[in-house]
Amino acid sequence: MKIFLLISFIIGSTLAFAQYPDENDEEEYDTSYDQNLPFVEIKAAENFANLTQLAKKNGQVILLEMSATYCGFCKTLEEEIIKPMLRSGDYDHVLIRKLNIDSHYPMKDLKGNKSSPFELSSKMGVYLTPTLVFLDGDGNEVSERIIGINTLEMYGGYVDEAINQGIKSINKTH
């Protein structure tokens, strides 16, 4: 297990440092397309007990974005996929939340106990970011995780497929 964690840390660190541009790199991120879009914020997953209760009550899927502040791919995922989902209004059946695994803010786990984002992500076996986890109202995974970003053009379809699988799973148990 220690070897797995060490290898995961090395791979994650390598990917994280590869994201930062060279100081001499003059290419800048074009944010001009963002100026006319309404502001949306991805809510933080601060109280997992309340979040799962809400999902259970309403029969909703929880889409949990496992992120990190240093993760450039996470920012791309948020701007290109998650925030447009929130703006569209088509995902009312999904509770979309974000968990920064490198944050130190206090939070509550599934049982209402004090925890940290890192502890919760470790319990869930999430060591790489971005990772999307799809949960039901009991905190059980209802779809396959989506780890990383490969083809951004197809990513939204993967997310929709995972959400639909989660809804089917929830509907089978109710």
C-alpha positions as a Markdown table, in Angstrom:
| # | Residue | x | y | z |
|---|---|---|---|---|
| 1 | Met | 0.0 | 0.0 | 0.0 |
| 2 | Lys | 2.9 | 2.4 | 0.8 |
| 3 | Ile | 4.4 | 1.7 | -2.6 |
| 4 | Phe | 1.1 | 2.5 | -4.3 |
| 5 | Leu | 0.8 | 5.8 | -2.4 |
| 6 | Leu | 4.4 | 6.7 | -3.2 |
| 7 | Ile | 3.9 | 5.9 | -6.9 |
| 8 | Ser | 0.6 | 7.9 | -6.9 |
| 9 | Phe | 2.3 | 10.8 | -5.2 |
| 10 | Ile | 5.2 | 10.8 | -7.7 |
| 11 | Ile | 2.9 | 10.6 | -10.7 |
| 12 | Gly | 0.6 | 13.3 | -9.3 |
| 13 | Ser | 3.6 | 15.6 | -8.5 |
| 14 | Thr | 5.0 | 15.2 | -12.0 |
| 15 | Leu | 1.7 | 16.0 | -13.6 |
| 16 | Ala | 1.2 | 19.0 | -11.3 |
| 17 | Phe | 4.6 | 20.6 | -12.1 |
| 18 | Ala | 4.1 | 19.9 | -15.8 |
| 19 | Gln | 1.1 | 22.2 | -15.8 |
| 20 | Tyr | 2.9 | 25.4 | -14.9 |
| 21 | Pro | 4.1 | 27.4 | -18.0 |
| 22 | Asp | 7.7 | 28.4 | -18.5 |
| 23 | Glu | 8.5 | 31.9 | -17.4 |
| 24 | Asn | 9.5 | 32.7 | -21.0 |
| 25 | Asp | 6.2 | 31.4 | -22.3 |
| 26 | Glu | 4.4 | 34.4 | -23.7 |
| 27 | Glu | 1.1 | 32.6 | -24.5 |
| 28 | Glu | -1.6 | 33.8 | -22.2 |
| 29 | Tyr | -5.0 | 32.3 | -21.5 |
| 30 | Asp | -7.7 | 34.1 | -23.5 |
| 31 | Thr | -10.5 | 35.0 | -21.1 |
| 32 | Ser | -12.4 | 37.4 | -23.4 |
| 33 | Tyr | -15.1 | 34.8 | -24.0 |
| 34 | Asp | -15.9 | 34.7 | -20.3 |
| 35 | Gln | -16.8 | 38.4 | -20.1 |
| 36 | Asn | -20.4 | 38.0 | -21.2 |
| 37 | Leu | -21.2 | 34.8 | -19.2 |
| 38 | Pro | -23.1 | 35.0 | -16.0 |
| 39 | Phe | -21.1 | 34.3 | -12.9 |
| 40 | Val | -21.5 | 30.9 | -11.3 |
| 41 | Glu | -19.6 | 29.3 | -8.5 |
| 42 | Ile | -19.1 | 25.7 | -7.8 |
| 43 | Lys | -20.1 | 25.2 | -4.2 |
| 44 | Ala | -17.7 | 23.6 | -1.8 |
| 45 | Ala | -18.6 | 20.2 | -0.2 |
| 46 | Glu | -18.3 | 21.4 | 3.4 |
| 47 | Asn | -20.9 | 19.1 | 5.1 |
| 48 | Phe | -21.1 | 15.7 | 3.5 |
| 49 | Ala | -23.8 | 14.5 | 6.0 |
| 50 | Asn | -26.1 | 17.4 | 4.9 |
| 51 | Leu | -25.2 | 16.9 | 1.2 |
| 52 | Thr | -26.1 | 13.2 | 1.2 |
| 53 | Gln | -29.3 | 13.8 | 3.1 |
| 54 | Leu | -30.4 | 16.4 | 0.5 |
| 55 | Ala | -29.5 | 14.1 | -2.4 |
| 56 | Lys | -31.4 | 11.2 | -0.7 |
| 57 | Lys | -34.5 | 13.3 | -0.1 |
| 58 | Asn | -34.6 | 14.6 | -3.7 |
| 59 | Gly | -33.3 | 11.4 | -5.4 |
| 60 | Gln | -30.3 | 13.4 | -6.8 |
| 61 | Val | -26.9 | 12.3 | -8.0 |
| 62 | Ile | -24.0 | 14.0 | -6.3 |
| 63 | Leu | -21.2 | 15.0 | -8.8 |
| 64 | Leu | -18.1 | 15.6 | -6.6 |
| 65 | Glu | -15.2 | 17.3 | -8.3 |
| 66 | Met | -12.0 | 16.3 | -6.5 |
| 67 | Ser | -9.7 | 19.2 | -7.3 |
| 68 | Ala | -6.5 | 20.9 | -6.1 |
| 69 | Thr | -5.5 | 24.6 | -6.1 |
| 70 | Tyr | -2.4 | 23.9 | -8.1 |
| 71 | Cys | -4.2 | 21.8 | -10.7 |
| 72 | Gly | -4.4 | 23.5 | -14.1 |
| 73 | Phe | -6.5 | 20.7 | -15.6 |
| 74 | Cys | -9.0 | 21.2 | -12.7 |
| 75 | Lys | -9.4 | 24.8 | -13.7 |
| 76 | Thr | -10.0 | 23.8 | -17.4 |
| 77 | Leu | -12.6 | 21.2 | -16.3 |
| 78 | Glu | -14.4 | 23.8 | -14.2 |
| 79 | Glu | -14.4 | 26.5 | -16.9 |
| 80 | Glu | -15.2 | 24.3 | -19.9 |
| 81 | Ile | -17.5 | 21.6 | -18.4 |
| 82 | Ile | -18.8 | 22.2 | -14.9 |
| 83 | Lys | -19.6 | 25.9 | -14.9 |
| 84 | Pro | -21.4 | 25.6 | -18.3 |
| 85 | Met | -23.4 | 22.8 | -16.7 |
| 86 | Leu | -24.4 | 25.1 | -13.8 |
| 87 | Arg | -25.3 | 27.9 | -16.2 |
| 88 | Ser | -27.5 | 25.7 | -18.4 |
| 89 | Gly | -30.1 | 24.9 | -15.8 |
| 90 | Asp | -30.3 | 21.4 | -17.3 |
| 91 | Tyr | -28.7 | 19.7 | -14.3 |
| 92 | Asp | -31.1 | 20.4 | -11.5 |
| 93 | His | -31.2 | 16.6 | -10.8 |
| 94 | Val | -27.5 | 16.8 | -9.9 |
| 95 | Leu | -25.9 | 18.3 | -6.8 |
| 96 | Ile | -22.5 | 19.6 | -8.1 |
| 97 | Arg | -19.9 | 20.2 | -5.4 |
| 98 | Lys | -16.2 | 20.7 | -5.3 |
| 99 | Leu | -13.6 | 19.3 | -2.8 |
| 100 | Asn | -10.2 | 20.8 | -2.9 |
| 101 | Ile | -8.1 | 18.0 | -1.5 |
| 102 | Asp | -5.2 | 20.3 | -0.6 |
| 103 | Ser | -7.4 | 22.7 | 1.4 |
| 104 | His | -7.3 | 22.7 | 5.2 |
| 105 | Tyr | -10.8 | 24.1 | 5.8 |
| 106 | Pro | -12.7 | 22.0 | 8.3 |
| 107 | Met | -15.6 | 20.0 | 7.0 |
| 108 | Lys | -17.9 | 17.1 | 8.1 |
| 109 | Asp | -17.8 | 13.6 | 6.7 |
| 110 | Leu | -20.7 | 11.3 | 5.9 |
| 111 | Lys | -21.4 | 10.7 | 9.6 |
| 112 | Gly | -21.2 | 14.4 | 10.5 |
| 113 | Asn | -17.7 | 14.0 | 12.1 |
| 114 | Lys | -15.1 | 16.7 | 11.7 |
| 115 | Ser | -12.7 | 15.9 | 8.9 |
| 116 | Ser | -10.5 | 17.6 | 6.3 |
| 117 | Pro | -10.8 | 17.4 | 2.5 |
| 118 | Phe | -7.5 | 15.4 | 2.3 |
| 119 | Glu | -8.8 | 12.9 | 4.8 |
| 120 | Leu | -12.1 | 12.4 | 3.0 |
| 121 | Ser | -10.3 | 12.1 | -0.4 |
| 122 | Ser | -7.9 | 9.5 | 1.1 |
| 123 | Lys | -10.9 | 7.5 | 2.5 |
| 124 | Met | -12.4 | 7.6 | -1.0 |
| 125 | Gly | -9.1 | 6.5 | -2.6 |
| 126 | Val | -8.8 | 9.7 | -4.7 |
| 127 | Tyr | -5.2 | 10.7 | -5.1 |
| 128 | Leu | -5.1 | 12.3 | -8.6 |
| 129 | Thr | -6.9 | 15.5 | -9.7 |
| 130 | Pro | -9.2 | 16.2 | -11.4 |
| 131 | Thr | -11.4 | 13.2 | -10.5 |
| 132 | Leu | -15.2 | 13.3 | -10.7 |
| 133 | Val | -17.0 | 10.9 | -8.3 |
| 134 | Phe | -20.7 | 10.2 | -8.7 |
| 135 | Leu | -22.5 | 9.4 | -5.4 |
| 136 | Asp | -26.0 | 8.6 | -4.2 |
| 137 | Gly | -27.7 | 9.8 | -1.0 |
| 138 | Asp | -25.9 | 7.2 | 1.0 |
| 139 | Gly | -22.5 | 8.2 | -0.2 |
| 140 | Asn | -22.2 | 5.1 | -2.5 |
| 141 | Glu | -20.6 | 5.5 | -5.9 |
| 142 | Val | -23.2 | 5.0 | -8.6 |
| 143 | Ser | -21.1 | 5.5 | -11.7 |
| 144 | Glu | -17.6 | 4.9 | -12.8 |
| 145 | Arg | -15.2 | 7.7 | -11.8 |
| 146 | Ile | -13.8 | 10.0 | -14.4 |
| 147 | Ile | -10.1 | 10.6 | -13.7 |
| 148 | Gly | -8.2 | 13.3 | -15.5 |
| 149 | Ile | -9.1 | 14.9 | -18.8 |
| 150 | Asn | -8.3 | 13.2 | -22.0 |
| 151 | Thr | -10.5 | 14.6 | -24.9 |
| 152 | Leu | -12.2 | 17.8 | -23.8 |
| 153 | Glu | -14.5 | 17.7 | -26.7 |
| 154 | Met | -16.0 | 14.4 | -25.6 |
| 155 | Tyr | -15.7 | 15.0 | -21.8 |
| 156 | Gly | -19.2 | 16.4 | -21.4 |
| 157 | Gly | -20.6 | 13.3 | -23.0 |
| 158 | Tyr | -18.7 | 11.1 | -20.5 |
| 159 | Val | -20.1 | 13.2 | -17.6 |
| 160 | Asp | -23.7 | 13.0 | -18.9 |
| 161 | Glu | -23.3 | 9.2 | -19.3 |
| 162 | Ala | -22.0 | 8.9 | -15.7 |
| 163 | Ile | -24.9 | 11.0 | -14.4 |
| 164 | Asn | -27.5 | 9.0 | -16.3 |
| 165 | Gln | -26.0 | 5.8 | -15.0 |
| 166 | Gly | -26.2 | 7.2 | -11.5 |
| 167 | Ile | -29.8 | 8.2 | -11.9 |
| 168 | Lys | -30.7 | 4.7 | -13.1 |
| 169 | Ser | -28.9 | 3.2 | -10.2 |
| 170 | Ile | -30.7 | 5.5 | -7.7 |
| 171 | Asn | -34.1 | 4.7 | -9.3 |
| 172 | Lys | -33.5 | 1.0 | -9.1 |
| 173 | Thr | -33.0 | 1.2 | -5.3 |
| 174 | His | -36.1 | 3.4 | -4.7 |
